[in-house]
Amino acid sequence: MIVKDTFLAKLRQAFNLNIYEVKIWTALLSRGISTAGELADISSVPRSRSYDVLETLEKKGFVVMKLGKPIKYLAVKPEEVVRRVKKGIKEHADNKLERLEEVRGTKLFDELKLLFDNGINLVDPTDLSGAIKGRDNIANHISYLLNEAEKEVVLITTVEGLLRKAGCLRKNLKSLSQKKVNIRIVAPITKDNIDVVKELSKFAEVRNTQRINSRFMIVDNKKIMFMLMNDKEVHQEYDAAVWVESPYFATALSNFFNVVWDKLEDGRKVASKLK
């Protein structure tokens, strides 16, 4: 059986299998039912390894052992394999999340917080900055900054940026609104994002701009996050941002923003006109 290496590599990554497992599995899929020896010959996996590989695949739910002599193995339908793998990943993730949540409120967690609090007190304010690469990492840091907000959040973004951030904002804006955090969002409002504007307007004040092409966020007049690239011209993996914790700079930028804010049109009115 000839199977391209690229195909095997994709299967290894998708199903988290080693090279012997993926070779034996694809060999069995091509036969439907077979013995360990036959599969070893077809897949070029050493016979001495084929039995333990098949045992592992059986435990993972990829194959079924058929009773009788000689022992044969049946391939499980790919649809069922995907379902089982998804179930296993979810159960594993749920268990890890549960263990992480259990750490909260323990002495271990208190010690971690103490280490951080003591360490951050030693950090020079000029060091509270950093560069972030990749849109996923940027979204994670935005979510972190939103969770840290206590008084006010200002966000300026693009049409596409507002659509991308909708999921992240949904998760955070409701809780921020309940904490009485003032949330102001500025973005170009078009037919593409009017539904998002209407939804976010329940928890934030959204205003329209068609002239400002910028992406940044200010939190509590202390923390700033600037996106450095034009999101229409850069691949998501190469998008980049800089965050700075500087009350002086953040307050100055916020003052400029307030001048512009008063001249912008209510996003809900713009959305209703575009509908």
VMD Tcl script that draws the C-alpha trace (Angstrom):
set ca {
  {0.00 0.00 0.00}
  {1.44 3.34 -1.05}
  {0.31 6.32 0.97}
  {1.82 9.76 0.52}
  {3.90 11.04 3.40}
  {2.00 14.35 3.35}
  {-1.28 12.47 3.86}
  {0.18 10.53 6.78}
  {1.58 13.72 8.31}
  {-1.83 15.41 8.17}
  {-3.48 12.40 9.83}
  {-0.83 12.33 12.57}
  {-1.47 15.97 13.37}
  {-5.27 15.75 13.17}
  {-5.64 12.58 15.26}
  {-2.54 12.88 17.47}
  {-1.04 9.56 16.37}
  {2.58 8.44 16.01}
  {3.96 7.27 12.66}
  {3.46 3.54 13.35}
  {-0.14 4.09 14.51}
  {-1.08 6.08 11.45}
  {0.55 3.56 9.09}
  {-1.23 0.59 10.68}
  {-4.54 2.47 10.81}
  {-4.49 3.51 7.14}
  {-3.46 -0.03 6.16}
  {-6.44 -1.45 8.05}
  {-8.77 1.14 6.53}
  {-7.68 -0.02 3.09}
  {-8.40 -3.67 3.96}
  {-11.41 -3.39 6.28}
  {-10.33 -6.49 8.23}
  {-6.87 -7.99 8.62}
  {-4.38 -9.71 10.93}
  {-1.52 -7.95 12.70}
  {1.02 -9.72 10.50}
  {-0.70 -8.72 7.28}
  {-0.94 -5.11 8.43}
  {2.75 -5.09 9.36}
  {3.66 -6.28 5.86}
  {1.37 -3.76 4.14}
  {2.44 -0.79 6.25}
  {6.15 -1.62 6.61}
  {5.81 -1.47 10.38}
  {8.00 -4.05 12.19}
  {5.95 -7.13 13.16}
  {7.28 -6.90 16.71}
  {5.57 -3.51 17.02}
  {2.33 -4.18 15.14}
  {0.58 -5.91 18.07}
  {1.17 -3.19 20.65}
  {0.30 -0.53 18.04}
  {-3.02 -2.26 17.34}
  {-3.66 -2.58 21.07}
  {-3.17 1.18 21.43}
  {-5.43 1.90 18.45}
  {-8.07 -0.34 19.99}
  {-7.93 1.58 23.27}
  {-8.27 4.84 21.35}
  {-11.32 3.54 19.50}
  {-9.82 3.33 16.00}
  {-10.08 -0.45 15.59}
  {-12.03 -3.40 16.95}
  {-10.46 -6.79 17.72}
  {-12.38 -9.73 16.23}
  {-12.50 -12.86 18.38}
  {-11.13 -16.05 16.84}
  {-7.90 -17.53 15.55}
  {-5.96 -15.96 14.04}
  {-6.89 -12.69 15.74}
  {-8.13 -10.16 13.22}
  {-8.89 -6.46 13.47}
  {-11.79 -4.48 12.03}
  {-11.58 -0.83 11.00}
  {-14.00 1.58 12.66}
  {-15.80 4.00 10.34}
  {-13.93 7.32 10.05}
  {-17.07 9.24 11.10}
  {-17.19 7.25 14.33}
  {-13.46 7.70 14.90}
  {-13.84 11.48 14.64}
  {-16.73 11.39 17.11}
  {-14.72 9.33 19.58}
  {-11.62 11.50 19.26}
  {-13.67 14.67 19.78}
  {-15.30 13.13 22.84}
  {-11.92 12.12 24.26}
  {-10.42 15.57 23.67}
  {-13.41 17.25 25.31}
  {-13.30 14.97 28.35}
  {-9.54 15.53 28.71}
  {-9.97 19.30 28.38}
  {-12.87 19.33 30.86}
  {-10.78 17.41 33.39}
  {-7.87 19.83 33.01}
  {-10.18 22.84 33.34}
  {-11.74 21.34 36.44}
  {-8.32 20.79 38.02}
  {-7.31 24.36 37.17}
  {-10.48 25.75 38.72}
  {-9.85 23.70 41.85}
  {-6.52 25.53 42.26}
  {-8.39 28.79 42.90}
  {-8.91 29.43 46.59}
  {-6.10 27.09 47.61}
  {-2.83 27.94 49.35}
  {-1.02 27.12 46.10}
  {-2.96 29.83 44.25}
  {-2.42 32.32 47.08}
  {1.31 31.69 46.85}
  {1.25 32.26 43.09}
  {-0.54 35.59 43.57}
  {1.90 36.58 46.29}
  {4.85 35.81 44.01}
  {3.35 37.94 41.26}
  {2.36 40.85 43.52}
  {5.81 40.97 45.10}
  {7.48 40.67 41.71}
  {5.41 43.34 39.97}
  {6.25 45.84 42.72}
  {9.88 45.52 41.68}
  {9.15 46.24 38.01}
  {10.03 49.70 36.74}
  {6.92 51.38 35.25}
  {8.82 51.86 31.98}
  {9.08 48.07 31.70}
  {5.31 47.58 31.73}
  {5.07 47.24 27.97}
  {5.40 44.55 25.37}
  {4.98 43.46 21.75}
  {2.33 40.95 20.72}
  {2.41 39.03 17.45}
  {-0.43 37.17 15.75}
  {-4.12 38.02 15.76}
  {-5.06 35.22 18.16}
  {-2.54 36.47 20.72}
  {-3.79 40.02 20.23}
  {-7.38 38.88 20.84}
  {-6.29 37.06 24.00}
  {-4.55 40.18 25.33}
  {-7.57 42.34 24.51}
  {-9.74 39.93 26.49}
  {-7.25 40.09 29.38}
  {-7.27 43.90 29.40}
  {-11.07 43.95 29.28}
  {-11.22 41.65 32.30}
  {-8.88 44.01 34.15}
  {-11.01 47.11 33.41}
  {-12.56 48.88 36.42}
  {-13.82 52.25 35.15}
  {-13.66 52.78 31.38}
  {-12.81 51.08 28.10}
  {-12.28 52.93 24.83}
  {-11.96 50.91 21.63}
  {-11.34 52.18 18.09}
  {-11.31 49.61 15.31}
  {-12.13 48.90 11.67}
  {-15.18 47.30 10.03}
  {-13.41 43.95 9.88}
  {-11.92 44.44 13.34}
  {-15.33 44.93 14.90}
  {-16.60 41.76 13.24}
  {-13.56 39.79 14.41}
  {-13.77 41.09 17.96}
  {-17.53 40.47 18.24}
  {-17.07 37.08 19.94}
  {-14.49 38.39 22.39}
  {-16.58 41.49 23.13}
  {-19.78 39.51 23.70}
  {-18.07 37.53 26.44}
  {-16.71 40.58 28.21}
  {-19.03 43.54 27.67}
  {-21.99 42.14 29.56}
  {-19.92 41.55 32.71}
  {-18.22 44.95 32.30}
  {-21.61 46.62 31.99}
  {-22.73 44.89 35.20}
  {-19.59 46.25 36.89}
  {-20.67 49.76 35.75}
  {-17.63 50.08 33.49}
  {-18.18 52.79 30.85}
  {-17.60 51.28 27.39}
  {-17.19 53.38 24.23}
  {-16.56 51.90 20.79}
  {-15.78 53.71 17.54}
  {-15.77 51.97 14.15}
  {-16.96 52.50 10.58}
  {-20.54 51.23 10.49}
  {-21.60 49.49 7.26}
  {-24.19 46.97 6.16}
  {-21.63 44.27 6.97}
  {-21.50 44.96 10.69}
  {-24.85 46.57 11.60}
  {-26.03 43.42 13.41}
  {-22.90 43.43 15.57}
  {-23.36 47.15 16.27}
  {-26.95 46.60 17.42}
  {-25.91 43.73 19.66}
  {-22.97 45.54 21.25}
  {-25.04 48.69 21.74}
  {-26.91 46.87 24.50}
  {-23.79 47.05 26.67}
  {-21.70 49.82 25.11}
  {-22.04 53.18 23.40}
  {-21.08 52.70 19.76}
  {-20.40 55.59 17.40}
  {-19.67 55.78 13.70}
  {-16.59 57.06 11.89}
  {-15.77 56.82 8.21}
  {-12.55 58.84 8.37}
  {-10.49 57.41 11.24}
  {-8.53 54.34 10.13}
  {-6.95 53.19 13.38}
  {-7.00 50.34 15.88}
  {-6.28 50.88 19.56}
  {-7.74 50.45 23.02}
  {-7.46 52.49 26.23}
  {-8.35 50.93 29.59}
  {-8.94 53.02 32.74}
  {-6.70 55.81 31.40}
  {-3.78 53.58 32.38}
  {-3.26 50.91 29.74}
  {-3.05 51.30 25.97}
  {-2.92 48.71 23.22}
  {-2.00 49.80 19.69}
  {-2.38 47.62 16.61}
  {0.54 48.48 14.32}
  {-0.61 47.13 10.96}
  {-3.44 47.80 8.52}
  {-5.60 44.72 9.02}
  {-6.60 44.72 5.35}
  {-3.01 44.38 4.23}
  {-1.50 41.91 6.70}
  {-2.01 38.18 7.25}
  {-3.43 37.36 10.67}
  {-0.23 35.54 11.68}
  {1.82 38.69 11.04}
  {-0.52 41.19 12.67}
  {1.25 42.99 15.52}
  {0.42 45.16 18.51}
  {2.13 47.01 21.33}
  {0.71 47.42 24.83}
  {1.90 50.04 27.30}
  {0.92 50.79 30.87}
  {1.37 54.55 31.15}
  {-1.27 56.69 32.89}
  {0.32 59.88 31.53}
  {0.24 58.72 27.90}
  {-3.16 57.01 28.25}
  {-4.76 60.14 29.74}
  {-3.35 62.35 26.98}
  {-4.62 60.01 24.27}
  {-7.99 59.74 25.99}
  {-8.32 63.55 25.99}
  {-7.76 63.64 22.22}
  {-10.29 60.84 21.82}
  {-12.91 62.76 23.81}
  {-12.66 65.72 21.42}
  {-13.36 63.44 18.46}
  {-16.01 61.40 20.29}
  {-18.36 64.34 20.73}
  {-18.47 64.87 16.96}
  {-19.35 61.29 16.03}
  {-22.82 60.02 15.13}
  {-24.69 57.51 17.28}
  {-24.05 54.02 15.91}
  {-27.62 52.86 16.43}
  {-28.98 55.67 14.26}
  {-26.50 54.87 11.50}
  {-27.34 51.15 11.72}
  {-31.09 51.83 11.46}
  {-30.52 53.96 8.32}
  {-28.46 51.23 6.66}
  {-30.94 48.45 7.36}
}
mol new
graphics top color blue
foreach p $ca { graphics top sphere $p radius 0.5 }
foreach p [lrange $ca 0 end-1] q [lrange $ca 1 end] { graphics top cylinder $p $q radius 0.2 }
display resetview
